[in-house]
Amino acid sequence: MSATNTIANKMCNLKPNLQIMIIYISILSYISRAQAEGISCFKCLMTLTRPEDTDLLCSHFDGSAKFQTFCPTSTLCMKRTVQYKSKTSVVTTVQRDCAPQKYTSHAYSDVDKQWHKKEEIIATAYDEGCFIGEHRGAPTGPPEYCFCSFHLCNSSPSQIEMFNKICGTILALLIVRLM
């Protein structure tokens, strides 16, 4: 008997509501969390490096597909909010990108007597959530950094909070229904 048949037989012996809850949680955890292979995030540019990237400036961010990117060396998305003070007002800018988690080091191989680059992803580089960065004397204060681990989660804080509330509500309703 294959492993798939064994799992299917065990699922059939559970109550229907419990089956639905297990399937829901499995699907939700699969689609919402970043896999080891990377994560999809929104990315916008703070400054132009090429004239053809004008549409990708953070000041033009609209949450559309043109701002989506795949981050193969990240498990988190990042959003950085900075305020700049001009003579007449305070301007808030929001940068979105992949969290920088790739660490490159060099290792010496005794076998071929050469140095080689060694790359690894530091999954524990940041905690999920938001925090205020180091204050470096800016008149408007330090930037805020937010890190999250589900695909395209760095669009806005309200979407992150809404996602968590919806998941929590559905899970609570399923548990109540099972009782």
C-alpha positions in Angstrom: 0.0 0.0 0.0 1.4 3.4 -1.0 1.8 6.3 1.4 -0.8 8.3 -0.5 -3.4 5.5 0.0 -2.5 5.3 3.7 -3.1 9.0 4.2 -6.3 8.9 2.2 -7.6 6.0 4.3 -6.8 7.9 7.5 -8.5 11.0 6.2 -11.7 9.0 5.5 -11.8 7.8 9.1 -12.0 11.4 10.4 -15.1 13.5 10.9 -16.0 15.5 7.8 -15.5 18.8 9.6 -12.1 17.8 10.8 -11.2 16.7 7.2 -12.2 20.2 5.9 -10.1 21.9 8.6 -7.0 19.8 7.9 -7.3 20.4 4.2 -7.9 24.2 4.7 -4.9 24.5 7.0 -2.7 22.5 4.6 -3.7 24.6 1.6 -3.4 27.9 3.5 0.1 27.1 4.9 1.2 26.0 1.4 0.1 29.1 -0.5 0.8 31.7 2.2 4.3 30.9 3.4 7.5 31.4 1.5 9.0 28.2 0.4 12.8 27.4 0.7 13.1 28.2 -3.0 12.2 31.9 -2.5 9.2 34.2 -2.2 7.3 36.6 -4.4 7.5 40.2 -3.2 6.6 43.7 -4.5 9.7 45.7 -5.5 9.9 49.4 -6.4 12.9 51.6 -7.0 13.8 54.6 -4.8 16.0 56.1 -7.5 16.4 55.5 -11.3 19.4 53.6 -12.5 18.0 53.3 -16.1 15.6 55.8 -17.8 13.3 52.9 -18.8 12.6 52.1 -15.2 10.5 55.3 -14.6 7.3 53.3 -14.1 8.9 51.2 -11.3 9.6 54.1 -9.0 8.1 53.7 -5.5 6.3 57.0 -6.0 4.3 55.2 -8.8 3.6 52.0 -6.8 0.1 50.8 -7.4 0.3 47.1 -6.4 0.1 45.9 -10.0 1.9 43.0 -11.5 4.6 45.1 -12.9 6.0 45.6 -9.4 6.0 41.9 -8.6 9.3 40.1 -8.5 10.5 36.6 -7.5 13.2 36.6 -4.8 15.1 33.3 -5.0 17.5 34.2 -2.1 14.9 35.5 0.3 12.2 33.9 2.6 10.8 37.3 3.6 9.5 40.5 1.9 10.6 43.9 3.2 8.9 47.3 3.4 10.9 50.3 4.5 9.1 53.6 5.4 11.1 56.8 5.6 10.1 60.4 6.1 12.0 63.3 4.6 11.5 66.8 5.7 11.6 69.6 3.1 11.3 73.3 3.7 7.5 73.2 3.5 6.4 69.6 4.3 7.2 66.1 5.3 7.3 63.5 2.5 6.8 59.8 3.3 8.4 57.3 1.0 7.9 53.6 1.1 10.4 51.2 -0.5 9.4 47.6 -1.2 11.8 44.8 -2.0 13.0 41.3 -1.1 14.6 41.1 2.3 18.4 40.9 1.9 19.2 37.4 3.4 21.9 36.1 1.1 25.3 35.8 2.8 28.3 35.2 0.6 31.6 34.0 2.2 34.7 32.3 0.8 35.8 28.8 1.7 39.2 27.2 0.9 39.2 23.7 -0.6 42.1 21.6 0.3 41.3 19.2 -2.5 41.8 21.6 -5.4 43.7 24.3 -3.4 41.4 27.1 -4.4 39.0 29.6 -2.8 35.4 29.2 -3.7 32.4 31.4 -3.0 29.9 29.9 -0.6 26.4 31.4 -0.6 23.7 30.7 2.0 20.3 32.2 2.9 20.1 33.3 6.5 16.5 32.6 7.2 16.7 34.0 10.8 18.2 37.3 9.7 15.0 39.2 10.6 11.9 38.6 12.7 8.5 38.9 11.1 6.8 42.2 12.0 7.7 45.8 12.1 10.3 47.7 14.0 11.8 51.1 14.1 15.4 51.3 12.7 18.4 53.1 14.2 18.0 56.8 14.7 20.9 58.5 12.8 20.0 62.1 13.5 17.4 62.6 10.7 15.0 65.4 11.7 12.0 63.2 11.0 13.2 60.2 12.9 14.3 56.7 12.0 12.8 54.5 9.3 10.4 51.8 10.0 11.2 48.3 8.6 8.5 45.6 8.1 9.2 41.9 7.3 6.7 39.3 6.3 6.8 35.7 5.0 3.9 35.2 2.7 3.8 35.9 -1.0 3.3 39.6 -2.0 2.8 40.6 1.7 4.7 43.8 1.5 2.0 45.8 -0.4 0.6 47.5 2.7 0.2 46.9 6.5 -3.6 46.7 6.2 -3.3 43.6 3.9 -1.0 41.9 6.3 -3.3 42.6 9.2 -6.4 41.7 7.2 -4.8 38.4 6.1 -4.0 37.5 9.7 -7.5 38.5 10.9 -9.2 36.4 8.2 -7.1 33.4 8.9 -7.7 33.6 12.6 -11.4 34.1 12.2 -11.8 31.1 9.9 -9.7 28.9 12.1 -11.7 29.9 15.2 -15.0 29.2 13.3 -13.8 25.8 12.3 -12.7 24.9 15.8 -16.0 26.1 17.3 -17.9 24.1 14.7 -16.0 20.9 15.6 -16.9 21.2 19.3 
